[in-house]
Amino acid sequence: MSRPLQACVDLAAIQHNYRLARACAGGARALAVIKANAYGHGAVAVARALVAEAAAFGVACVEEALELRESGIHTPILLLEGPFETAELELVDQVGLMTVVHDARQLDWVLGARPQQPLSVWLKIDTGMHRLGLTPEDGRAAYARLAACPHVGELVLMTHFARADEADPGPTDRQLADFATLAGSIPTVRPATREVARSLANSAAILTRPDTHAEWVRPGIMLYGLDPLDHPHPHAALLRPALCFVSELTAVRELAAGEAIGYGGRFVCERPTRVGVVATGYADGYPRHAPDGTPVAVNGQLTRLIGRVSMDMLMVDLSEQPQAQPGDPVELWGTQVSANAVAAASGTISYELLTGLSRRVPLRYVEAASD
């Protein structure tokens, strides 16, 4: 391909970040969340890089799980939203998936199933996220029914934190307390031979809340090297960004003071300005609403976006780089420019940037080391 735009994925960085999650979580098993095409990094490639280490993978739907199975990935896979219809439980059984149960309908489907092998079930409890999950009261009864079901094997009790990324520990403390109350009451209703496995911690809690780690943790955004926290933390500083979204200058212009740039003339040059045109735009996944001043790196030197982002191009200020020429490298985000910084400037989050990269952006992999 002649267009210089690409996303370079460092698989060794993803391995490093997974190992960091395990180190933070002590003895907990780590389920690597690779839904949404591994947050835009390529699910199959990421799974292969982690297959020797990951205790399990997490995906959003059966289609994502089947892509991994068809690519030769035999690691346990969890459907994080459970089945969307009862017929999906046949595929869960056939290809050996684990499934979340988050409501009464899914519970009935699992209890009424006739699988060829025991089903591994993660029972989701709503402790304050108020998105998916049974109430603690309904969850207690559901756990008892699942524990007594002869075709249910591994059973994990899970919840999801709504505000673990925040410096204020209060909301997470309250969710943890409600979950602990439920988990503590379950041994009175479960068979004596069954252990109560738990999963609470997402990336933010893995990094900051050892009291939430339990038997399973679920690293997601941290696998890809992006800090999920709204405050500094020494563990987060150890993350290594895995994806560099890069392109090149395709043209350089010299504009006089008072000249406007791009659609709508949003940016007006206050002085003679050297302007670089970069081969990327909103059709590639760069946010159209990124404002003037959004950071960009040209030749490894930080500069700024100027003018409105177009479908296929954007403009940058080269006034401090008189030698910059077409063909020079540009990093939109990655190791020099944090995706979090671009997202914050654009009024969004890094998750959206990563998953929003379009199919015309080729993924290029730096292979993980064989150690």
Helices and strands as residue ranges (DSSP letters): E 6-10, H 11-24, E 29-33, H 35-39, H 43-50, E 56-59, H 62-70, E 77-79, H 88-95, E 98-101, H 104-111, E 119-124, H 136-148, E 152-158, H 170-185, G 186-188, E 197-201, H 203-208, G 210-212, E 216-217, G 221-224, G 236-238, E 243-255, E 260-261, G 263-265, E 267-268, E 273-278, G 282-284, E 295-298, E 301-304, E 314-317, E 329-333, H 339-345, H 350-355, E 363-366
